Amino acid sequence: MFRSVLKSNLFRSRILPTTRHIQLNSTKWAEQCEATGLPKINSTDEIYDAWKHKIVYSSFIESRTLKMGYKQNKIMESKLKQLHNSNIRKSCEIRPFSVAMKQLQTEEYNELFDDGKMAFDNGDNSSMVHMPYKQSGLKVRKLDELTEEGNEKLFTGEWMSDYEYYDEHDQDGRSLYGTPDPSIPSAKVPCGGCGALLHCIEPSIPGYLPSQLFKGKSKEQLLTTICQRCHFLKHYNVAINVTVSADDYIQMLSSMKSKKALAILLVDVLDFPCSIWPGLAEILGSQRPIIVVGNKIDLLPQDCSGYLENVRQCLTKSIIEAGFSRNNIKHVSLISASTGYGVEELITKIHNVWGTRGDVYLVGCTNVGKSTLFNALLRSDLCKVQATDLIQKATASPWPGTTIRMLKFPILRPSDYRLFLRTNRLKQEQYIQRANQRLRREQSKATSDVKHPTLLGHIGRTFEREQEEAFDHFSLTQRSGGPTPILTLNENNEKYINSKWCYDTPGVVQPDQILDLLTTEEILLTISRRMIRPRVYLLKPGMTLFVGGIGRIDFLDGPSSIRLILYASNTLPTIICDTSEASALYTALLGTPLLGVPFGTVDRLEKFPPLECGPNILVQGTLEKHTTICDILLSSVGWVGVNLPQHSEAIFRAWTPNKRGIYVRQPALLPNGLALRGKRIRGSLAYRLGEVFKPR
């Protein structure tokens, strides 16, 4: 009895959305309730009470429901009683004013009240007397963290002091973000983060710097400066909208047609073919040699020992279907630009396949990791040693379209002797990397924690000694007491004038991607940043699976039950309901933590594109048991692997915003993904999270 009451209290207290995530439109609710025959609903308590009987399963609810035995229940009952008595005693006390509170913060006070620095924020202003704060849904934050230094600078105008050449006397106080000056022409100096030409003309144009940071600065000073947009992305994780058309992106890439160059096509292995621009083959030219690079391979779980080869074959098939000739594909590489896995092998392949016949271009859609790979190659044997510290890193951010114009670095000429030294270094490091990989695999088996990635690499340097010569002049200047020089790369120098260059090109926004519809916070919740742990669900005909508020799968007809494997970010909640109630439930819960993404104000939710469905999808079972037949892709959200009984058929219907990026990928990317599932949750349609890889 106590357990059911406890779970009910937890259920109600944790399900309530915070004011940050939801603002309800009473008119919209009234119309919805009238259409469904329900009484009018206003409070968040009543929202859940009205719709809980239509939710078959919710991962948000499941993750916040405590499952305890008899002993744990007795302990919790005692804790609840102590907390209740404590709340009654505190309610009778008179709270001292703030100055007295500071005087009371002694060691004994801090120990009693958890350091005296904890602030509670449950969002809906409801009192939580049923559970201790550590076991409840409250957010616990330190008071000194409530006002972050970065946001304080951002809203007071002090952010410009982060720039090395900023003079505070130039600030006239007219704007917290600086003031433009259209009378000053733009500079011919690109931003070190995105490549756009620096100027102070108009904030909506890429490369903008406030006039306080732009006027009177020399070319050498501007070469070490990044624009306002890159600065906010790098230091505050805030994106500033700029006016850039897709035609400008295509025009930049079209300049490659008349050049002898190698294209390194980056593809997100978690989002293809949606991360392959459909017209890119024509833009680059029919005879363009390319090296296909599947990035973010470290985020894929390992369903069998040969899963990398299966991923490589699926990626090659999608590239050919996108219009690229098989003869032009020189190599298909699987890497992780963030962990370094496979980058050294990619550099070796570039040296062997291309050398210095021409320039190298990193191309691909937005958010595939071009800037991250550019930064990795900048610190590798592909870049000339003397130029490594003279070029700024590209701005890497989850926000789409970070790179505006082309960034570049000079390529090191791979002579036979240099390749010999590089090969020796890689052989020496190979033994260490294999030992580290075995250790990480054992740690992952023991803990089932994705913080031990199974794919991790090291990007080293073979020619570090050459770097000392580049800074001889710099050291002599410091010892002589002269002014510290500004180190920049002079392209007209004899060391670089005949060099071939590696370019980081802007990303093209694929029409099938939905990242341009999301805010920065929503992108962080949608994109996987850790290894994906598959979530397995058991569905029956007439059921619907929601992936956040941006993806939906309807099981229309087929066997009495099937298993679906969801490969998506674990921060996206899921909901299972009857298909007949799916549309009404989506309208009711949009903006709440049960759907997660999107969220925001009423205007934000009303302007968000509705979910639209594509044509029905017919899937036929194979002879093999427990094998994923195909993947149903949901744009940038992820994909669902379909498992059917032998000799059976099933009909599905997929939904995304404006029906973007709905594809069927066959064969499946991870055909043995069902082996990664955990045990079935008792009384639920879901399975527990399993291991991140199948033991060999």
Salt bridges, closest charged atoms under 4 A:
ASP49 OD1 - ARG12 NH1 3.17
GLU62 OE2 - LYS67 NZ 2.52
GLU77 OE1 - LYS74 NZ 3.95
ASP121 OD2 - ARG141 NH2 3.23
ASP162 OD1 - LYS153 NZ 2.99
ASP162 OD2 - HIS231 NE2 3.32
ASP172 OD2 - ARG174 NE 2.60
ASP181 OD2 - LYS215 NZ 3.96
ASP268 OD2 - LYS296 NZ 3.28
GLU309 OE1 - ARG312 NH1 3.09
GLU321 OE2 - LYS317 NZ 2.63
GLU344 OE1 - ARG422 NH1 2.87
GLU344 OE2 - ARG425 NH2 3.10
ASP381 OD2 - ARG422 NH1 2.94
ASP381 OD2 - ARG425 NH2 3.16
ASP381 OD1 - ARG461 NE 3.95
GLU429 OE1 - ARG425 NH1 3.05
ASP449 OD1 - ARG530 NH2 3.46
GLU466 OE2 - ARG418 NH2 3.78
GLU491 OE1 - LYS408 NZ 3.07
ASP516 OD1 - ARG660 NH1 2.96
GLU522 OE1 - ARG604 NH2 2.27
ASP554 OD1 - ARG552 NE 2.89
ASP554 OD2 - ARG653 NE 3.50
GLU581 OE1 - LYS54 NZ 3.43
ASP631 OD2 - ARG665 NH2 3.23
